[in-house]
Amino acid sequence: MTVAVVLLAVALVVVVALLAAAGACKLARLDGATYPAALTRAAVTFAAVITLATAVAGALATLLA
C-alpha cells in the first residue's frame, strides 16, 4: 500500500511540473519569445517544480521521522 501511495504522489508531482512547464512555455510564446527560448523557460520551470517538491518531501521526512 505504501509503494502505491508513493508512486501516486510522484506521478502527481510530475503532472503538476509538466503543467507548470507548459504554462511557462505558452506564456513565453505569447510574450514574443522564440521557440528555443520558450522551451528553455519551460525546462527551467519543470526543474524548479521538481526541486521544490524534493525539498518539501525532504523537510517533511525529517519532521515525520
C-alpha positions, 0 to 999 in steps of 0.5 A: 500500500505504501509503494502505491501511495508513493508512486501516486504522489510522484506521478502527481508531482510530475503532472503538476511540473509538466503543467507548470512547464507548459504554462511557462512555455505558452506564456513565453510564446505569447510574450514574443519569445522564440521557440528555443527560448520558450522551451528553455523557460519551460525546462527551467520551470519543470526543474524548479517544480521538481526541486521544490517538491524534493525539498518539501518531501525532504523537510517533511521526512525529517519532521515525520521521522 
